[in-house]
C-alpha cells in the first residue's frame, strides 16, 4: 500500500504540472493551472469564465468537472452528467469535494478546443521505449468526446476515435500541408516531453500524451500519462499501422527488460 501511495503522489496532476512547467519549451503549451481552493477558483472564473476542475490523482477522464459562470451563480457538470447549480464559489468547492474530502484538485483554464461535428477532441500521442530503452514515436489518434460529455476519454465520455488527419480536416478545414505541420509539432513536442521526463523520479517505458488543438490552431498539453496508457484506442482505427508499431515497440522492450511499470 505504501508503494502504491507513493506512486499516486508521483503521478499527481499538480506535481506533474509543476515539473513540466520548469521547461520553457514545454511550459508554453500548458494551460494556466493551479491548486483548487475558493480563492483560486474565484480568480480563474473571473479571468476565464469557464474552467475545468480535475481530481489530482485520478486519470482516464475520472473526476473531471466543467465549471462556468452563469447569469445567476454558477453551473457545473461532472464528466457527462446533468448540469448542476451553485449560488457561490464556496458552495461550488464544497460540492465538488463532497464524498472525496481527502482528494486534492487542480483548476485549469478551459481551452476553446477545435470541434468535430460540434464535439471537442484531443489527440493521444503514444511514446514507447524500444529494446535499447530509447524513446520512439508510436502513433497518434484523435479522441472525440461523446454527446453531452465534458471529457474526450472514449470509455468515460462514450466518444469515438478517428485519424488525426480526419479530425484536423473536419474541424479546422486544414489542407495536407497544414495537417503535416501540426503533426510534426505534436511529435516534436512529445519528444521534448519525454526527454525532460528522464529527470522525473518515475520510470516509465510507455507514455500516452494527451494534446489538443484550439480553434486558432494552437497546440496545448492536456495531460501526460506516464503510467501504462492503454493501446486499445489505436486498435479502433481502421488503419492498424500505429497499433502494430506500438505492439512491436512494446515487445521489443519486454524481451530485453523485466522491469514493467
JOURJO-V650214 format. One line per field, one symbol per residue. burial: I if it has 24 or more other C-alpha atoms within 12 Angstrom, else O. A space follows every 10 residues. Layout:
BEGIN
burial: ???
END
This chain:
BEGIN
burial: OOOOOOOIOI IIIIIIIIII IOOOOIIOII IIIIIIOIOI IIIIIOOIII IIIIIIIIII IIIIIIIIIO OOOIIIIIII OOOOIIOOIO OIIOIIIOOO OOOIIIIIII IIIIIIOOII IIIIIIIIII OOIOIIIIII IIIIIIOOII IIIIIIIOII IIIIIIIIII IIOOOOOOIO OIIOIIIOII IIIIOIIOOO OIOIIIIIII IIIIOOIOII IIIIIIIIII IOIIIOIOOO OIIOIIIOII OOIOOOOOOO O
END
